[in-house]
Structures are given as C-alpha cells and as structure tokens.
Amino acid sequence: MRNLLAVVVITLCSGVCSAVYSLGAHAADALPAESALDKRVTALSQDLRCLVCQNQTIADSQAPLAIDLKNQIREKIGQGMSNDQIIDYMVQRYGDFVLYRPPVKAATLALWFGPAALLVFGLVVLFRYLARRRREQPTDAPLTDAEHKRAQTLLGMTDKESK
C-alpha cells in the first residue's frame, strides 16, 4: 500500500511540475521584445551617472531622479534628438558630473586625478612618519651597573643566578 501511495504522489508531483514548467515557457514567449526606443534609452542611460547614487548609471539605479532622467531621455528621443544632442542637453543641465565617464578637462581634473593624488599624499605622509619613528627609536645601549643591579633586585635574583 505504501508503494502504491508513493507512486501516486510522485506521478502527481511530476505532472504538476511539468505543467508549471510549460506555463512558464509560454509566459516567457509571450513577453514582448524590447523595442528600439527602449534599447536606445538603455544605451544612453548606461553613459549617464545617477546623481543620487553617484556610483551607478541611471540604467542601473531605481532612484526617483534616475527614473525621471530616463523619462527625459525618452521624451528627447520622441522629439527627434540624436544621442549626442541628448547627452549635450544633460551635460548643459546637470554638468559634466552626469557623465559616467566625464571628459578630462580643467573642471574634471579632480575627478580623474584626485584619488591618485590623495593616495600619493597618504603614502608620503606614511613614509615620513615611519622614517621619523625609526630615527627616534632608542638604540640598544648596554645597561649600566646601577641599572643592572636594580633589574636584579626587581626580579629577585642574585649575582650568581643572573650569570
């Protein structure tokens, strides 16, 4: 009886699993392909930084401002603007910081070379500190007779034990 029950349960489970799998396959086929407009919005969004998150593109961000920027891109495409015109519009409105890869120019030098300059500055400070610390370290001078006797007294040793 147990074997019969096990066979029935396994048959039902496999039937349910195959039905769910086939429904999922048909649902995936029913999804519409991404339109050319959406592909263009996504491509442009990959080149623009989320001004809220700052370490993500607006394509990756779910911040409200990023969603608004994607909608603006969609509107500008609808107005017939080219990709370069849309990027120029965003830079004019938000500055070079909106570009995920800002151009190297006087205004963006800190973005490009600031981290490296801070690293070099930190290394210089660290090496100077270590060099000063090494110079200030006391040398290994032998103990004077008075210091040696005091150490023996503190340790509770006699002259014979210390040698």
N, C-alpha and C positions, 0 to 999 in steps of 0.2 A: 504494500500500500504506500509506503514511504517513497519507494522508487517511482511509482506512478505519479505521486504528487510532485516530486522533484521534476519529472519530465514535463508535466503540465506547466509548472511555474517557469521553467527555462524556455519553453515554447512561447508562452505569453510574453515573457520579457524580451525575447529576441524579436517577436512580432512588433511590440511597441517600439523598440529601439530602431528597427528598420523603417517604421512609419515616420518616426520623428526625424530620422536622417533624410528620408526622401522629401519631407516637407521643408527641411532646412535647405536642401539643394534647390528646390523650386523657388524658395523665397530669395535665394541669392541670385537666381536667374532673373527674377522679377525686378531687381534693383536697376534703376536707370543708369546708364553710363554717364560719367562726368562730362558735362557739356564743355564746349570750347571756352565759354566765358568763365566757368569755374576753374578750368585749367590755367587760364591767363591770370585770374585773380590769385590763385595759389602761387604761381610763378613769381608774380610781383610781390606777394606777401612774404616770400622767402628772402627777399632783398631788403625788407624794412624791419627795423627793430621795434619791439613793443616798448613804448615809452613808460609803461608802468612796471613791467617785469625787468626790462633792460638787458636780460641775458637770454631772451628768446626772440624769435622772429614773430611778427604778428600772425603768421600762419600757424605757429605752434601755441600761441597764447590764447587763453579763454577770457582774458580781462575785458571788461566792457569797452575800454578805449580801443583795444585791438579789434574787437568786432566792429566798432564804428569806423575804424580805418579801412577794414576790409569792405565795408559797405560803401565808403567813399570811393575806393578803387573801382568797385563795381559800377558806381554812378559815372565815374570819369570814363570808364570803358564804354558805357552806354552813350556818352556824349561824343564818342568817336576819337578820344585822345589816344596817342600812342603810348607805349610803355615808358619811353624817355620823358615824354611830357608829364605823365602821371608822377614819375619819380621826381622830376623838377618841381612839380607842384607841391609834393610832400616836403621836399627839402626847403622850399621857399616858406612853407607854412610852419614847419617844425624844426628846421635847422639840419645841419649835417649829422647830428646825433641820431636822427631817424633812420639813417642808412646803416644796415647791419655791417657793412664794410665801408666805413667812411673814407673819402679820398685823403691822401697825405698832402696837407697844406698847412699854412701857418696856424689856422684856427684849430686844427685837429692834431697838432704835434703832441699835445699832452695825452691824447687817446692812444696814439701809436707808440710813443717812446716813454711815456710816464712810468709804466710798470717796470721797464728795464732800468730806467734811471733810479727809481726807488730801490730796486734790487742791488744795483751797484753801490748806491749810497749806504745801504744797510751793510753790505759786505765790507766797505771801507771802515765804517764805524766799528764793526765787529773785530776786524783785524787790528785796528789801532787799540782797542780795548784789551785784546789778548796780548799784544806786544807790551803795553804799559804794565799789565798784570805780571807778565813774565819778568820784566825789569825790576819790579818792586818786590819780587819774591826774595825772602831772605836766603842767603847762601847757607850751605851746610857747614857751619863753623863748629869745631870741637868744643865740648863743654869745658868750662874752667874747673879747677879743683873744687871751688866753693859750690858750683852748680852740681858737680858730680856727687859731692857729699850730701847735698840737700836732696837729690834724687834718691840716693841710697836710704836716707832717713825716711823719706816719704814711702818708699817701697818696703821698708823694714828689713833691709838687707845688711849684712856685714861686709867688710872688705874682702873676706875670703870667698863669699858667695858671689860677689859681683865679677870676680875674675875668672 
